[in-house]
């Protein structure tokens, strides 16, 4: 019988306190083979769905808590795939998805957090950010779009923003999908060689790939400056899609379990209502 991990996925993948990112192609915790991972993902899906239902019901009942999953990563790291395979396991009524691309002209007239605030999850919801406010540090820094002093001050602004969210009842899970340059090359080639994947390809992806090292340095600084006690970063090895999906599902399960959402009590007497129902008989 396989030995079960005694260390949590959250502790294993968390960035900070001297911990290092795991190699994108390794398996630091959990199943090492695809068939086992898919089996455990199916089991995790059922558990995640029940936990999400409790969180959603708590919100319907007047609770104020929510969960925000932030997904960041280089192009082809699997942000969209993670949303489909992991969040596709739960009830979409309780999920709020937002994908952030280059700001529109209307968005650019506001503070960069303006459009982020508009997409925050409501009480009881699981919010998902496919890219996020961290793009407002990464892209301006690497592309030299604003003075360094401007993007540097955003670390503190974002920490304050996330502290505000957590104090208001939102638990934040920030995930970096860590892909190797070798695996990214394979995925970009697959997109160019497969007509059904052309819609996923953007010529700008090659510009970002050419600046790989600059983006890695920018991410390293983000982790060092914004992985906090209340809003930590987790580094998920993402060269293997099936393993990536398993880890993100487990991160969400462990996080919602720690939140311990409660189904709201009835605001009526169930026994009285049951008697009334039975009194109506088969035909109303």
PLY file of the C-alpha trace (Angstrom):
ply
format ascii 1.0
element vertex 284
property float x
property float y
property float z
element edge 283
property int vertex1
property int vertex2
end_header
0.00 0.00 0.00
1.31 3.43 -1.00
2.41 5.62 1.85
0.30 8.75 2.24
1.89 12.18 2.45
1.84 13.60 5.96
2.92 17.09 4.82
0.25 19.29 3.29
0.32 20.44 -0.32
0.10 24.02 0.94
3.21 23.66 3.11
5.10 21.90 0.31
4.38 24.46 -2.41
4.34 27.67 -0.38
6.97 30.23 -1.36
8.70 32.01 1.48
10.44 31.38 4.77
13.49 30.07 2.95
11.60 27.61 0.73
12.58 27.37 -2.91
10.50 26.80 -6.02
10.41 23.20 -7.18
11.71 22.23 -10.60
8.81 22.48 -13.11
9.17 18.84 -14.14
9.33 17.28 -10.67
6.72 15.74 -8.36
7.41 17.11 -4.86
4.25 15.66 -3.30
1.38 13.38 -4.25
1.12 10.91 -7.16
4.06 10.55 -9.50
2.19 8.83 -12.34
-0.63 10.12 -14.52
-3.18 7.28 -13.98
-2.95 7.62 -10.19
-3.15 11.41 -10.39
-6.27 11.26 -12.55
-7.86 8.81 -10.13
-7.10 11.05 -7.18
-8.24 14.15 -9.08
-11.65 12.54 -9.62
-11.90 11.85 -5.87
-10.68 15.35 -5.10
-13.31 16.78 -7.44
-16.15 15.25 -5.45
-14.66 16.57 -2.22
-14.03 20.02 -3.67
-17.61 20.20 -4.95
-19.00 19.51 -1.46
-16.74 22.09 0.14
-17.65 24.68 -2.47
-21.34 23.96 -1.97
-20.95 24.65 1.76
-19.11 27.92 1.05
-21.77 29.00 -1.45
-24.60 28.09 0.93
-22.87 30.02 3.72
-22.84 33.08 1.47
-26.50 32.66 0.52
-27.26 32.48 4.23
-25.64 35.83 4.91
-22.00 34.84 5.38
-19.32 37.28 4.21
-16.50 34.93 3.28
-15.20 34.11 -0.20
-12.15 32.57 -1.87
-9.97 34.15 -4.56
-7.69 31.96 -6.68
-5.04 34.01 -8.51
-3.35 32.22 -11.42
-0.11 33.56 -12.86
2.46 31.99 -15.14
4.33 32.32 -18.40
2.44 31.77 -21.66
1.29 28.12 -22.12
1.75 27.38 -18.40
-1.89 26.28 -18.26
-3.93 29.01 -16.61
-6.95 28.36 -18.81
-6.49 24.60 -18.62
-6.40 24.74 -14.83
-9.67 26.69 -14.79
-11.34 24.12 -17.05
-10.07 20.97 -15.38
-10.21 22.05 -11.73
-12.98 24.63 -11.48
-14.96 22.56 -13.95
-15.37 20.06 -11.11
-17.59 22.40 -9.08
-20.95 24.13 -9.48
-20.50 27.12 -11.84
-23.16 29.05 -9.91
-20.60 29.56 -7.16
-17.66 30.52 -9.39
-16.74 33.97 -10.72
-14.09 33.94 -13.46
-12.17 36.95 -14.75
-9.40 36.97 -17.33
-7.20 40.08 -17.44
-5.57 41.10 -20.70
-3.97 44.40 -21.72
-6.05 47.20 -20.16
-8.59 48.78 -22.47
-8.48 52.53 -23.07
-11.33 52.93 -20.56
-9.55 50.81 -17.93
-6.27 52.65 -18.48
-7.92 55.92 -17.40
-8.34 54.49 -13.89
-5.96 53.25 -11.21
-4.76 49.76 -12.16
-6.68 48.16 -9.25
-9.99 49.65 -10.46
-10.72 46.85 -12.91
-9.56 44.25 -10.37
-12.03 45.45 -7.74
-14.88 45.15 -10.23
-14.24 41.40 -10.55
-13.84 40.37 -6.92
-15.92 37.38 -5.76
-19.14 37.99 -3.85
-19.69 36.30 -0.47
-19.87 32.54 -0.93
-18.16 32.58 -4.31
-14.87 31.15 -5.53
-13.28 33.86 -7.64
-10.70 32.97 -10.28
-8.27 35.48 -11.79
-6.63 34.29 -15.03
-3.73 36.74 -14.78
-4.27 39.52 -12.29
-3.07 42.77 -10.72
0.43 41.30 -10.78
0.53 41.93 -14.53
0.68 45.62 -13.55
4.12 45.00 -12.10
5.41 42.40 -14.54
4.63 43.98 -17.89
5.51 47.61 -17.06
8.77 46.44 -15.51
9.92 44.14 -18.30
8.61 46.28 -21.14
9.84 49.49 -19.46
6.45 51.14 -19.86
6.66 53.30 -16.73
9.49 54.64 -14.56
10.91 52.05 -12.14
9.67 54.09 -9.17
6.10 53.60 -10.42
6.09 49.81 -10.59
8.18 49.48 -7.43
5.57 51.24 -5.32
2.98 48.73 -6.48
4.35 45.97 -4.24
3.22 47.88 -1.15
-0.03 48.93 -2.81
-0.88 45.34 -3.66
0.03 44.09 -0.18
-2.29 46.70 1.32
-5.04 45.81 -1.17
-4.81 42.09 -0.38
-4.72 42.79 3.36
-7.94 44.76 2.92
-9.54 41.82 1.10
-8.53 39.26 3.71
-9.79 41.43 6.53
-13.13 41.69 4.71
-13.42 37.88 4.53
-11.71 36.85 1.28
-9.13 34.07 1.50
-6.51 34.52 -1.24
-4.64 31.65 -2.90
-1.95 32.89 -5.29
-0.61 30.22 -7.64
2.37 30.48 -9.95
2.18 27.80 -12.63
5.88 27.10 -13.10
6.72 25.84 -16.59
10.20 25.22 -18.02
11.37 26.96 -21.21
11.78 23.53 -22.83
8.15 22.59 -22.14
6.94 26.01 -23.28
8.76 25.50 -26.59
6.91 22.19 -27.11
3.54 23.77 -26.38
4.13 26.78 -28.61
5.16 24.49 -31.48
2.04 22.38 -30.91
-0.12 25.51 -31.17
1.51 26.51 -34.46
1.34 23.00 -35.94
-2.30 22.33 -34.98
-5.02 24.40 -36.73
-7.45 23.74 -33.88
-4.99 25.48 -31.54
-4.24 28.55 -33.64
-6.80 30.55 -31.68
-4.64 30.11 -28.60
-1.53 31.55 -30.25
-0.46 35.17 -30.07
2.70 36.37 -31.89
3.44 38.44 -28.78
4.09 35.13 -26.97
7.47 34.99 -28.75
8.36 38.47 -27.51
7.72 37.35 -23.93
9.70 34.16 -24.50
12.66 36.22 -25.72
12.54 38.06 -22.38
12.21 34.88 -20.31
15.01 35.73 -17.87
13.66 39.22 -17.30
10.23 37.83 -16.45
11.74 35.22 -14.12
13.61 37.96 -12.23
10.43 40.02 -12.03
8.49 37.05 -10.66
11.22 36.30 -8.11
10.91 39.85 -6.76
7.12 39.58 -6.66
7.35 36.39 -4.59
9.91 37.95 -2.24
7.88 41.10 -1.69
4.25 39.92 -1.80
4.15 36.36 -0.41
2.65 37.27 2.96
1.20 35.34 5.88
-2.35 36.20 4.83
-1.87 35.98 1.05
0.96 33.53 0.28
2.24 32.44 -3.10
2.38 28.76 -4.11
4.65 27.47 -6.84
3.06 24.61 -8.80
5.31 22.52 -11.09
3.43 22.75 -14.39
5.37 20.79 -17.00
2.90 17.91 -16.53
-0.66 19.14 -17.00
-2.23 16.27 -15.04
0.04 16.92 -12.07
-0.62 20.66 -12.21
-4.38 20.05 -12.08
-4.05 17.64 -9.16
-1.97 20.11 -7.13
-4.29 23.08 -7.67
-7.31 20.95 -6.72
-5.56 19.87 -3.52
-4.56 23.46 -2.72
-8.20 24.53 -2.98
-9.41 21.60 -0.89
-6.92 22.26 1.91
-7.71 25.97 1.86
-11.49 25.60 2.01
-11.16 22.88 4.66
-9.21 25.38 6.76
-11.97 27.95 6.20
-14.47 25.33 7.45
-17.59 26.80 5.79
-20.92 26.01 7.45
-24.33 25.35 5.94
-26.71 28.00 7.30
-29.41 26.96 9.79
-33.02 26.87 8.58
-35.12 29.98 9.17
-38.19 27.73 9.42
-39.18 24.59 11.33
-38.32 21.62 9.06
-40.63 19.22 10.95
-43.60 21.56 10.63
-42.96 22.04 6.93
-42.61 18.28 6.42
-45.98 17.66 8.10
-47.57 20.33 5.91
-46.08 18.69 2.82
-47.31 15.24 3.80
-50.76 16.68 4.51
-50.98 17.85 0.91
-50.74 14.24 -0.27
-49.62 13.11 -3.72
-51.69 15.71 -5.58
-51.62 19.35 -4.41
0 1
1 2
2 3
3 4
4 5
5 6
6 7
7 8
8 9
9 10
10 11
11 12
12 13
13 14
14 15
15 16
16 17
17 18
18 19
19 20
20 21
21 22
22 23
23 24
24 25
25 26
26 27
27 28
28 29
29 30
30 31
31 32
32 33
33 34
34 35
35 36
36 37
37 38
38 39
39 40
40 41
41 42
42 43
43 44
44 45
45 46
46 47
47 48
48 49
49 50
50 51
51 52
52 53
53 54
54 55
55 56
56 57
57 58
58 59
59 60
60 61
61 62
62 63
63 64
64 65
65 66
66 67
67 68
68 69
69 70
70 71
71 72
72 73
73 74
74 75
75 76
76 77
77 78
78 79
79 80
80 81
81 82
82 83
83 84
84 85
85 86
86 87
87 88
88 89
89 90
90 91
91 92
92 93
93 94
94 95
95 96
96 97
97 98
98 99
99 100
100 101
101 102
102 103
103 104
104 105
105 106
106 107
107 108
108 109
109 110
110 111
111 112
112 113
113 114
114 115
115 116
116 117
117 118
118 119
119 120
120 121
121 122
122 123
123 124
124 125
125 126
126 127
127 128
128 129
129 130
130 131
131 132
132 133
133 134
134 135
135 136
136 137
137 138
138 139
139 140
140 141
141 142
142 143
143 144
144 145
145 146
146 147
147 148
148 149
149 150
150 151
151 152
152 153
153 154
154 155
155 156
156 157
157 158
158 159
159 160
160 161
161 162
162 163
163 164
164 165
165 166
166 167
167 168
168 169
169 170
170 171
171 172
172 173
173 174
174 175
175 176
176 177
177 178
178 179
179 180
180 181
181 182
182 183
183 184
184 185
185 186
186 187
187 188
188 189
189 190
190 191
191 192
192 193
193 194
194 195
195 196
196 197
197 198
198 199
199 200
200 201
201 202
202 203
203 204
204 205
205 206
206 207
207 208
208 209
209 210
210 211
211 212
212 213
213 214
214 215
215 216
216 217
217 218
218 219
219 220
220 221
221 222
222 223
223 224
224 225
225 226
226 227
227 228
228 229
229 230
230 231
231 232
232 233
233 234
234 235
235 236
236 237
237 238
238 239
239 240
240 241
241 242
242 243
243 244
244 245
245 246
246 247
247 248
248 249
249 250
250 251
251 252
252 253
253 254
254 255
255 256
256 257
257 258
258 259
259 260
260 261
261 262
262 263
263 264
264 265
265 266
266 267
267 268
268 269
269 270
270 271
271 272
272 273
273 274
274 275
275 276
276 277
277 278
278 279
279 280
280 281
281 282
282 283
